Amino acid sequence: MSREREFPGPNYGYILELYERYQKNPDAVDEATRKLFSQWKPTVISESMIQAGIDLRKLIGVVNLAQAIRSYGYLIAKLDPLNSNSANDPILTWEFHNLNQDDLFHLPAELVGLPNDHRAGNALQAIETLRSIYCGAIGYDYGHIRNLEERSWLQQVAEAGRFRPQKREFDKTRLLDRLSQVEAFEVFLNRIYPGKTRFSIEGLDMLVPILDEIIGEAARANVCVVLIGMAHRGRLNVLAHVLRMPYEQILAEFKDPKDRSRTWDELGWTGDVKYHMGGFKSPQGADQIDLVISMPANPSHLELIDPVIQGMARAADSKVDAAGSPQFFMNASLPILIHGDASFVGQGIVAETLNLSQLPAYSTGGNLHVIANNQLGFTATEKESRSSLFASDLAKGFEIPVIHVNADEPEACIEAAYTAIAYRQKFHKDFVIDLIGYRRYGHNESDEPRFTQPLMYREIDAHPSVRKIWASKLEKEGIVSPDDAEKFLQKYLNELQEINQRLDAEHALQEPVPKPPPPGVAQKVNTSVSLERLQNLNQSLRQFPADFHPNPKLTRAVEKHRQILDDPDASSIDWASAEELAFATILEDGIAIRMTGQDTPRGTFSQRHAVFYDSENNRSYTPLQSIPQAKASFIIYNTPVSEAGPVGFEIGYNIQAPDRLVLWEAQYGDFDNNIQTLIDEFLCSGRAKWGLMPSLVLLLPHGNEGMGPDHSSARMERFLNLAAEGNMRVAVPTTAAQYFHLLRRQALLLKTDPLPLVVFTPKGFLRHLLTVSTPSQLAKGSWQPLIEESSIGKNKIIKNLILCNGRIYFDLVSDELWSASKNTAIVKVEQLYPFPAQAFEKLLNEYSAIEKIVWLQEEPMNMGAWDFMRPRLKPLLSDQLPLYYVGRPESSSPAEGSSTLYRINQQALIHLVLKIEEQTHNHSVIIERG
Ligand SMILES: Cc1ncc(C[n+]2csc(CCOP(=O)(O)OP(=O)(O)O)c2C)c(N)n1
């Protein structure tokens, strides 16, 4: 066993101290230690040292100094190309350890503990070697890793790094060529389109060779897909050189031709600015790299792409075409996330994503992170941007090793890249490279950075590019001549010049405009399932392994559920049963399901129990994974208490694997507030901007049940406000059968007409008689956008039509005034978007005698569906037919904080709508002509 393994880190110095005490007086240490030292002595202390009478305090000093350099050397490493002062720490000096040069000179090198071939010579030489490793252009920051095996491995790789025999000799000239290509691209664009935004990579040019190294190693390790998530900075350069997007395409984007042919077709297409667009490289690229590289488009919202990439990777890593749990292949994909330094520490979603990295529901084979650290966030300095010393410090809390590296030091950068991918492949965990460089221009190319950072830019203006620095090094080494170096650059400038001259921008521009779905598919889909099929599935769902002991309360529920399909016309199917049966049929249809949410496997309202736990040994059993009819996998997971990370992840999973049904459930609907950016950027506008076809299902418990301003509203109005051009489906099912058909319809449309589905689900009414359905309604029914109800049949005598949706309907029909009402009908609007205009027209034609239509809602007037319904209903009504609003007045808060007040207002609403009075004495509810 090596001594590092016996007593890692600073402990070793302590052991030596104890040993010294023991040598002087064995009784000075406790019995256990005495026993240990009687059979063992620290390996650095050889017999010859003892015989030579070496002062053990000096010896301890060397060991501690060496350890301090390993642990804190990064604090004084030369990481900043602009030579800003590094931090200092006295622990890294000889004096701190009571040593001087002479002491070190006379002590043996082996005390420092470098790899074998560096044990010859004296401690002074060895300490200098150690300093060159830990305090040079690389800062190894891994002292926070608590796993000894990982820590030892990292130390070994760092120290063996430059001497590693098996390391591929990297081609220095090729690197110069690559850096010339990277720089020429920016120089050319700057020349032809000065001041046009491109978020130049310059100052962090080594990002491209770092990606080359990582991707090359990944290909050699048989990774199939590399997924890259990155912000604006350097994006065009990475698209051009890593994803091989043709220069023509990028130059055409700069030209931005007036007659870009496709604009607003029936699907809606706005496209996006060039530095948000994605790219895709197939394995057959010119570079012979035998893997797919994919970089999805992403919004300006910094770091929002992080969980999306992780979700894409997880989907790529999982195989779902057999019943049970999905199979996970952690080497299938490699996610690489490129961050800004200010955003990495500043955007909370980064922490959320890092937290997902090791959770069973979310882990990949490890994410590689590169912080493209230009030491500024727009105009903000590091001091203004973070409370931590390094931009990467957040990662340390997640046991992620960090390498800081100077972006002007190509060999160090390649070493960092090699270490990162090697660690990831060995431990399948995240790794961070903090690539420290600078920003050649302002935040964008028209921005003047000298207004705010005059001194820094004085330095940058005089600072040579990394290509020049590398070229001079190779010139000194006699590898290239000065002429050669310039020729490399010129070659790429000429190439760009030629392409630009013959550019036909209209034709070169490739936009990922999606094709519209075949017309009417959503209406034609058949969601009914024969009773026999449902009965068989239900029986399978109720089978438990013989040695499984469910909680006795749940056993009773399971027994009851055996009979729910016996009588086709019994009101026996509650919400959770409908969901479970829908899932079972979907799995039988061969469509895999992934569902996540806070407490979702059990259900926030204890309604679901998709996973049972053996009361004797906690073993879990998931019936939907065990039904013999299933042809695809089912998985349901608890999420951490965060929303944006988990939903971003599911969006990515869904984008990567669009043929699987992916559902996220909010604990309460209003927590969708925390994912609003993801809703806006990916779910609502992803298709119009980037050609994405998301089909994620959001299940949002919604309804005012007197729980106060929070937990009452899933903010329906926001979705309705964003609904346009058929970009999503928004539904408020009120019966178990409706929910069943809605889920099935979503699953069956995944291939032909995929759209995000937003479902406002009940809370207190999950088991209520008013929401239950009959088996026949599953077996014969279909999704109904509108559901009519009146206490006296239909039509001619109906004078008042009440339109509403969701929770208020239950209060309405439970009121005694409703049973007494003779001339009123209710229409539940179960599908809000796409607005069911035809169904409305048909329905209105059937009510020939109506005199009033009322939109009833429990949400305040400025929330809920009113603002959406009014402009869509009005054109369908004759001028003589008045449309009323009955509900709460406009309010800044969604609901009352007092449950008494809530009950009074809710009651007043019902009375108002059923009496259709034009006056009310309760000012908390209003009637208003629409
Ligand atoms: C969520 C979000 N907030 C603010 C911005 C505006 N913005 C764009 S880049 C930027 C600075 C980011 O700094 P850093 O992460 O260091 O990246 P850099 O631009 O320096 O490469 C800011 C504030 C944004 N795009 N997204």
The ligand as an SDF file (V2000), in Angstrom:
LIG
                    3D

 26 27  0  0  0  0  0  0  0  0999 V2000
  -30.4250   35.2430  -17.6480 C   0  0  0  0  0  0  0  0  0  0  0  0
  -29.6590   36.3200  -18.3390 C   0  0  0  0  0  0  0  0  0  0  0  0
  -29.3630   37.4550  -17.6710 N   0  0  0  0  0  0  0  0  0  0  0  0
  -28.6960   38.4500  -18.2900 C   0  0  0  0  0  0  0  0  0  0  0  0
  -28.3250   38.3390  -19.5900 C   0  0  0  0  0  0  0  0  0  0  0  0
  -27.6070   39.4810  -20.3100 C   0  0  0  0  0  0  0  0  0  0  0  0
  -26.1940   39.1160  -20.5050 N   0  0  0  0  0  0  0  0  0  0  0  0
  -25.7680   38.5110  -21.6120 C   0  0  0  0  0  0  0  0  0  0  0  0
  -24.1780   38.0730  -21.5210 S   0  0  0  0  0  0  0  0  0  0  0  0
  -24.0120   38.7400  -19.9930 C   0  0  0  0  0  0  0  0  0  0  0  0
  -22.6970   38.6400  -19.2970 C   0  0  0  0  0  0  0  0  0  0  0  0
  -22.3660   37.2320  -19.0440 C   0  0  0  0  0  0  0  0  0  0  0  0
  -21.0820   37.1270  -18.5670 O   0  0  0  0  0  0  0  0  0  0  0  0
  -20.3210   35.7490  -18.6420 P   0  0  0  0  0  0  0  0  0  0  0  0
  -21.2010   34.6760  -18.1640 O   0  0  0  0  0  0  0  0  0  0  0  0
  -19.0280   35.9070  -17.9480 O   0  0  0  0  0  0  0  0  0  0  0  0
  -20.1370   35.5060  -20.1940 O   0  0  0  0  0  0  0  0  0  0  0  0
  -19.3490   36.4100  -21.2340 P   0  0  0  0  0  0  0  0  0  0  0  0
  -20.3340   37.2550  -21.9620 O   0  0  0  0  0  0  0  0  0  0  0  0
  -18.3650   37.2070  -20.4850 O   0  0  0  0  0  0  0  0  0  0  0  0
  -18.6930   35.4290  -22.1310 O   0  0  0  0  0  0  0  0  0  0  0  0
  -25.1900   39.2910  -19.5720 C   0  0  0  0  0  0  0  0  0  0  0  0
  -25.3740   39.9810  -18.2920 C   0  0  0  0  0  0  0  0  0  0  0  0
  -28.6660   37.1560  -20.2560 C   0  0  0  0  0  0  0  0  0  0  0  0
  -28.3740   36.9630  -21.5410 N   0  0  0  0  0  0  0  0  0  0  0  0
  -29.3110   36.1540  -19.6100 N   0  0  0  0  0  0  0  0  0  0  0  0
  1  2  1  0
  2  3  1  0
  2 26  2  0
  3  4  2  0
  4  5  1  0
  5  6  1  0
  5 24  2  0
  6  7  1  0
  7  8  2  0
  7 22  1  0
  8  9  1  0
  9 10  1  0
 10 11  1  0
 10 22  2  0
 11 12  1  0
 12 13  1  0
 13 14  1  0
 14 15  2  0
 14 16  1  0
 14 17  1  0
 17 18  1  0
 18 19  2  0
 18 20  1  0
 18 21  1  0
 22 23  1  0
 24 25  1  0
 24 26  1  0
M  CHG  1   7   1
M  END
$$$$
